[in-house]
């Protein structure tokens, strides 16, 4: 499973931070940070989700009020949102 985070869409509500500890706050930018991710295009970050963290990652995506977080299965199919 992969998670994609669009920093430009993020409005800094930090609900994802409360759901998964791989999201942290960047108070100076007012945005969340997806730890250990790779920037694949300007402002879009991607990383693999460990199997034991899949539920937390899904909760993080579901709680984002602006859908800045997308979850994909191993075949590349979008699961959330």
C-alpha positions in Angstrom: 0.0 0.0 0.0 1.2 3.5 -0.8 0.2 6.9 0.6 0.3 10.1 -1.4 0.2 13.5 0.4 -0.4 16.8 -1.5 1.2 19.5 0.6 -0.3 22.3 -1.5 -3.8 21.1 -0.7 -3.1 20.8 3.0 -4.7 23.5 5.1 -2.9 22.6 8.4 -5.7 21.2 10.4 -3.3 18.4 11.5 -6.0 15.8 11.9 -3.6 13.3 10.1 -1.0 13.9 12.8 -3.4 12.7 15.4 -4.2 9.6 13.4 -0.7 8.4 12.3 2.6 9.3 13.9 4.3 9.3 10.4 2.6 12.7 9.9 4.2 15.6 11.9 3.6 19.3 12.1 5.6 21.9 10.4 4.4 25.0 12.3 6.5 27.4 10.2 4.7 26.3 7.0 1.4 25.5 8.7 1.4 22.2 6.9 1.7 18.5 7.9 4.8 16.6 6.9 4.8 12.9 5.7 7.9 11.5 7.3 10.3 9.3 5.2 8.5 10.2 1.9 9.8 11.1 -1.5 8.7 14.2 -3.4 7.5 12.8 -6.7 6.4 16.1 -8.1 6.2 19.6 -6.8 4.5 19.4 -3.4 3.4 15.8 -3.8 5.0 13.2 -1.5 4.7 9.4 -1.6 5.9 6.5 0.5 5.1 2.9 1.2 2.9 2.1 4.2 4.1 -0.7 6.5 1.6 -3.5 6.9 1.2 -2.9 10.6 0.4 0.8 9.9 -2.2 0.4 7.2 -5.2 1.1 9.4 -3.6 4.3 10.8 -2.7 5.5 7.4 -6.3 5.0 6.2 -7.6 6.9 9.2 -5.2 9.7 8.5 -6.5 9.9 4.9 -10.2 9.7 5.9 -9.8 12.5 8.5 -8.2 15.0 6.1 -10.9 17.7 5.6 -9.6 18.6 2.1 -8.6 15.2 0.8 -4.9 16.0 0.6 -4.1 12.3 1.4 -4.7 9.5 -1.0 -4.2 5.7 -0.3 -3.4 3.3 -3.1 -3.3 -0.5 -3.0 -0.3 -2.5 -4.3 -1.9 -2.6 -7.8 -2.1 1.2 -7.9 -5.9 1.3 -7.4 -7.1 4.3 -5.4 -8.7 3.2 -2.1 -9.2 6.5 -0.3 -10.6 9.1 -0.8 
